[in-house]
Amino acid sequence: MDATQARTDNELPTFIYRRFRAALDLRGASVESVARHASVSSRHVWHVLTGRRRGSAKLLLSIRHVLGEPGYAFAIGQTDTLRDDFQPTEGDDHAAS
C-alpha cells in the first residue's frame, strides 16, 4: 500500500459535496470559516471534503460545530432532510452581525 492510499483509507465520514454546501449556506458559513475554526488552511479542508486527505479529529469536530448536528447528518448522508433550526450564539464565527 503506498503512502497516498494509506492517508485516504479510513473509517471517516464521506461528505456529499452538494449537501455540504447546502448545509454551509443554510448556516451562513463558508469553507474558510470551517478552516479558521480548525486552525487549518481552506485548501486542506477541501482535500478532506473530496477524500484526498484524512481529516483530523479537530477538523471533523470543527465541521460538525459549524454545520450543527442536523447539517452534519445531512452532509454525510445520514438523513435526507435539512432543517433550518439553527440559533446562532455570540461565540459562533458565522453569527449574524
C-alpha beads as a LAMMPS data file, in Angstrom:
LAMMPS data file: protein, C-alpha beads

97 atoms
96 bonds

1 atom types
1 bond types

-500.0 500.0 xlo xhi
-500.0 500.0 ylo yhi
-500.0 500.0 zlo zhi

Masses

1 110.0

Atoms # bond

1 1 1 0.000 0.000 0.000
2 1 1 1.530 3.365 -0.954
3 1 1 1.604 6.397 1.341
4 1 1 -1.163 8.265 -0.508
5 1 1 -3.592 5.364 -0.248
6 1 1 -2.757 4.865 3.429
7 1 1 -3.606 8.516 4.141
8 1 1 -7.023 8.286 2.479
9 1 1 -8.098 4.798 3.613
10 1 1 -10.045 5.377 6.796
11 1 1 -13.342 4.939 8.524
12 1 1 -14.117 8.648 8.438
13 1 1 -17.405 10.018 7.087
14 1 1 -17.733 10.702 3.375
15 1 1 -19.068 14.161 2.679
16 1 1 -21.526 14.719 -0.162
17 1 1 -20.345 17.998 -1.696
18 1 1 -23.727 19.483 -2.681
19 1 1 -25.231 18.583 0.676
20 1 1 -22.231 20.019 2.497
21 1 1 -22.539 23.299 0.555
22 1 1 -26.285 23.467 1.239
23 1 1 -25.709 22.982 4.970
24 1 1 -22.995 25.662 4.949
25 1 1 -25.236 28.074 3.047
26 1 1 -28.094 27.490 5.457
27 1 1 -25.817 28.395 8.364
28 1 1 -24.339 31.392 6.527
29 1 1 -20.909 29.803 6.821
30 1 1 -18.079 29.031 4.420
31 1 1 -15.238 26.581 3.985
32 1 1 -12.988 29.386 5.180
33 1 1 -14.935 29.658 8.451
34 1 1 -14.507 25.897 8.963
35 1 1 -10.778 26.275 8.292
36 1 1 -10.465 29.202 10.735
37 1 1 -12.331 27.274 13.420
38 1 1 -9.995 24.281 12.980
39 1 1 -6.818 26.381 12.518
40 1 1 -6.032 24.761 9.153
41 1 1 -5.937 26.044 5.589
42 1 1 -9.074 26.104 3.484
43 1 1 -7.160 24.067 0.900
44 1 1 -6.697 21.297 3.475
45 1 1 -10.441 21.383 4.245
46 1 1 -11.195 20.994 0.519
47 1 1 -8.856 17.989 0.301
48 1 1 -10.603 16.373 3.266
49 1 1 -14.060 17.068 1.788
50 1 1 -13.064 15.447 -1.509
51 1 1 -11.489 12.429 0.207
52 1 1 -7.910 13.195 -0.840
53 1 1 -6.733 13.657 2.744
54 1 1 -7.711 12.308 6.102
55 1 1 -9.260 14.858 8.418
56 1 1 -8.021 15.168 11.961
57 1 1 -10.411 14.755 14.848
58 1 1 -10.182 18.516 15.462
59 1 1 -11.145 19.303 11.840
60 1 1 -14.075 16.879 11.890
61 1 1 -15.308 18.390 15.159
62 1 1 -14.984 21.860 13.639
63 1 1 -17.015 20.803 10.598
64 1 1 -19.634 19.335 12.917
65 1 1 -19.679 22.522 15.023
66 1 1 -20.040 24.862 12.035
67 1 1 -22.715 22.725 10.325
68 1 1 -24.534 21.762 13.521
69 1 1 -25.788 18.238 14.117
70 1 1 -28.665 18.385 11.581
71 1 1 -26.405 19.883 8.890
72 1 1 -23.625 17.399 9.584
73 1 1 -26.003 14.437 9.354
74 1 1 -27.352 15.833 6.069
75 1 1 -23.848 16.446 4.654
76 1 1 -22.736 12.855 5.252
77 1 1 -25.985 11.300 4.074
78 1 1 -27.367 10.073 7.402
79 1 1 -30.592 11.963 6.734
80 1 1 -32.325 13.343 3.673
81 1 1 -33.845 16.322 5.480
82 1 1 -32.040 19.593 6.107
83 1 1 -33.865 21.727 8.656
84 1 1 -33.382 25.418 9.395
85 1 1 -33.496 25.259 13.191
86 1 1 -30.158 26.910 13.882
87 1 1 -29.984 29.560 16.601
88 1 1 -26.643 31.462 16.378
89 1 1 -24.775 32.378 19.530
90 1 1 -22.310 35.210 20.065
91 1 1 -19.346 32.800 20.018
92 1 1 -20.069 31.481 16.524
93 1 1 -17.816 32.809 13.741
94 1 1 -20.795 32.852 11.380
95 1 1 -23.316 34.523 13.683
96 1 1 -25.253 37.350 12.040
97 1 1 -23.948 40.787 12.940

Bonds

1 1 1 2
2 1 2 3
3 1 3 4
4 1 4 5
5 1 5 6
6 1 6 7
7 1 7 8
8 1 8 9
9 1 9 10
10 1 10 11
11 1 11 12
12 1 12 13
13 1 13 14
14 1 14 15
15 1 15 16
16 1 16 17
17 1 17 18
18 1 18 19
19 1 19 20
20 1 20 21
21 1 21 22
22 1 22 23
23 1 23 24
24 1 24 25
25 1 25 26
26 1 26 27
27 1 27 28
28 1 28 29
29 1 29 30
30 1 30 31
31 1 31 32
32 1 32 33
33 1 33 34
34 1 34 35
35 1 35 36
36 1 36 37
37 1 37 38
38 1 38 39
39 1 39 40
40 1 40 41
41 1 41 42
42 1 42 43
43 1 43 44
44 1 44 45
45 1 45 46
46 1 46 47
47 1 47 48
48 1 48 49
49 1 49 50
50 1 50 51
51 1 51 52
52 1 52 53
53 1 53 54
54 1 54 55
55 1 55 56
56 1 56 57
57 1 57 58
58 1 58 59
59 1 59 60
60 1 60 61
61 1 61 62
62 1 62 63
63 1 63 64
64 1 64 65
65 1 65 66
66 1 66 67
67 1 67 68
68 1 68 69
69 1 69 70
70 1 70 71
71 1 71 72
72 1 72 73
73 1 73 74
74 1 74 75
75 1 75 76
76 1 76 77
77 1 77 78
78 1 78 79
79 1 79 80
80 1 80 81
81 1 81 82
82 1 82 83
83 1 83 84
84 1 84 85
85 1 85 86
86 1 86 87
87 1 87 88
88 1 88 89
89 1 89 90
90 1 90 91
91 1 91 92
92 1 92 93
93 1 93 94
94 1 94 95
95 1 95 96
96 1 96 97
